[in-house]
Amino acid sequence: MPEGSTPQKEVMRLVNGLASYLGVTANGISISTLWDAKPPDAALGEPLHEFLKEVGASTFLYENYQSAADFRDDYREKLNKNPSIGKTFTQAQFDESVRRMDVYKAWLLDAVLEMGKKHTVVVTQSEDVKSNYRDDPPPAYYIQPAWHQWWGSSVLGAPEVVIPAGQMPYKSRITGVTEHLPVMASLLTQPGSDTQLLELTHAFLEGVGRPTVVKSGSTMFKIEGKAEEVPANPWL
C-alpha cells in the first residue's frame, strides 16, 4: 500500500469500518490470482485476462452494430452508399464471448460470492482517481475489459451500490490551490438482494457516522480546518 493518503487507503478505511460494523473479518482477494488457484474447468487452463480478452469488446460492439441496422438501411436508401461503420465482430465471435461470460459468471458466483454458503459483500474502488482538466486531450475510445469492476453487476445480474469513501486533496495546476477529488467505493452482493444491500448500506453509513448526503460544489464533504498543501499528483 502506498505511503500517505491514497484512494486505496480511503477505500480500505471504508472496508475496515464495514467489517467492524458487521462483526466479520474482511478478506482481500485478487480475482486473477483466485482464478489461477481455482479455475473453472471450462476455461481449459487459460488465465483470466486471456480468457476474457475479447469478451467486453465483442459483446458490446457487436450489439451496438446490430442496434444500428435501421440507421444503415436509411443511410443506404438516401445516399446510395454504405456508412463508415466497421463490422468487426461476427455472430460466432459474439456467441463465443457470451459463452465465456457465462463461464465467468458461474465462477464468480461460486468462487467469489460463494452463493448458498455465505452472504458475501464485495467492495472495490469504483474507479481511478485523477484530475481531469478540460485542456487535456480526450482519451482514446476504450471499452473496459470484462474483468473490470464496472462489469461485475452486469455480468452477475447482481445489485451494486456506489458510495463515497473519501476525498483526495491535490494541488490544481489551473487554480494553483488545493482542490479535492471524490473517492468512490462499490458494494456488490448476490443476485436478488437489491433491497437488502440498500438497507445494509444505509444502516452502515448511519451506524458509523459517515454522511448519507454529499454537498454540491467542489467538495463532497466539509473540510475541517485549512487544507493541507500536497503534490499535484498524490496518487502516484
C-alpha positions, 0 to 999 in steps of 0.5 A: 500500500502506498505511503500517505493518503491514497484512494486505496487507503480511503477505500480500505478505511471504508472496508475496515469500518464495514467489517467492524460494523458487521462483526466479520473479518474482511478478506482481500482477494485478487480475482486473477490470482483466485482464478489461477488457484481455482479455475473453472474447468471450462476455461481449459487452463487459460488465465483470466485476462486471456480468457476474457480478452475479447469478451467486453469488446465483442459483446458490446460492439457487436450489439451496438452494430446490430442496434444500428441496422435501421440507421444503415438501411436509411443511410443506404436508401438516401445516399446510395452508399454504405456508412463508415461503420466497421463490422468487426465482430461476427455472430460466432465471435459474439456467441463465443464471448457470451459463452465465456461470460457465462463461464465467468459468471458461474465462477464468480458466483461460486468462487467469489460470492460463494452463493448458498454458503455465505452472504458475501459483500464485495467492495472495490474502488469504483474507479481511478482517481485523477484530475481531469482538466478540460485542456487535456486531450480526450482519451482514446475510445476504450471499452473496459475489459470484462474483468473490470469492476464496472462489469461485475453487476452486469455480468452477475445480474447482481445489485451494486451500490456506489458510495463515497469513501473519501476525498483526495486533496491535490494541488490544481495546476489551473487554480494553483490551490488545493482542490479535492477529488471524490473517492468512490467505493462499490458494494456488490452482493448476490443476485436478488438482494437489491433491497437488502444491500440498500438497507445494509448500506444505509444502516452502515453509513448511519451506524458509523457516522459517515454522511448519507448526503454529499454537498454540491460544489467542489467538495463532497464533504466539509473540510475541517480546518485549512487544507493541507498543501500536497503534490499535484499528483498524490496518487502516484 
